[in-house]
């Protein structure tokens, strides 16, 4: 029962983080659209990488929902690792936009 509660709390937390990440990605996309033409292509590529990482995290989160207790810890670690990739990618895009 405790694993079920932990799984539900963790998945809800990750869903909220991903919703926030999608909102932040939209803001970054607006900034990319206003970037200078020569930098825009690079920024768009990094933004696409960010979207791909978010999609991968969402897929892993779906696997977590159906994971049995034996798979729970491994799958949770995969989701957390994937989320860290999303955060790093988002920071990279934001940093590059600040630089121009």
C-alpha positions in Angstrom: 0.0 0.0 0.0 2.8 2.4 0.9 4.4 1.9 -2.6 1.1 2.8 -4.2 0.8 6.0 -2.2 4.5 6.9 -2.9 3.9 6.1 -6.6 0.8 8.3 -6.8 2.6 11.2 -5.0 5.7 10.9 -7.1 3.7 10.7 -10.4 1.6 13.7 -9.4 4.7 15.7 -8.5 6.4 14.7 -11.8 3.3 15.6 -13.8 3.2 19.0 -12.2 6.9 19.6 -12.9 6.4 18.5 -16.6 3.4 20.9 -16.9 5.6 23.7 -15.6 8.4 22.7 -18.0 6.0 22.8 -20.9 4.9 26.3 -19.9 8.5 27.4 -19.6 9.4 25.9 -23.0 6.6 28.0 -24.5 8.2 31.1 -23.0 11.6 30.1 -24.3 10.1 29.4 -27.7 8.7 33.0 -27.8 12.2 34.3 -27.0 13.8 32.1 -29.7 11.3 33.5 -32.2 12.6 37.0 -31.4 16.3 36.0 -31.5 18.5 37.2 -34.2 18.3 35.1 -37.4 21.8 33.8 -37.2 21.3 32.5 -33.6 17.7 31.4 -34.1 18.5 28.1 -35.8 20.8 27.0 -33.0 18.3 28.0 -30.4 15.5 26.2 -32.2 17.6 23.0 -32.3 18.3 23.2 -28.6 14.6 23.8 -27.9 13.7 20.7 -30.0 16.2 18.7 -27.9 14.4 20.0 -24.8 11.0 18.9 -26.2 12.4 15.5 -27.0 13.7 15.1 -23.5 10.4 16.2 -22.0 8.6 13.6 -24.2 11.1 10.9 -23.1 10.4 11.8 -19.4 6.6 11.6 -20.0 7.1 8.2 -21.6 9.1 7.0 -18.6 6.5 8.4 -16.3 3.8 6.4 -18.1 6.0 3.3 -17.6 6.2 4.2 -13.9 2.5 4.2 -13.6 2.3 0.6 -14.8 5.4 -0.6 -13.0 5.0 -3.3 -10.4 6.7 -3.1 -7.0 9.7 -4.9 -8.3 10.2 -2.4 -11.1 9.2 0.7 -9.1 12.6 1.8 -7.8 14.4 1.3 -11.1 11.7 3.1 -13.0 11.6 5.9 -10.5 15.3 6.4 -10.8 15.0 6.5 -14.6 12.3 9.1 -14.4 14.4 11.2 -12.0 17.4 10.9 -14.3 15.3 11.9 -17.3 13.9 14.9 -15.4 17.4 16.0 -14.6 18.2 15.9 -18.3 15.1 18.1 -18.9 16.2 20.6 -16.3 19.7 20.8 -17.7 18.5 21.2 -21.2 16.1 24.0 -20.1 18.9 25.8 -18.3 21.1 25.5 -21.4 18.5 27.0 -23.7 17.7 29.8 -21.2 21.4 30.5 -20.7 22.1 30.7 -24.5 19.1 33.0 -25.0 20.5 35.4 -22.3 23.9 35.4 -24.1 22.2 36.2 -27.4 
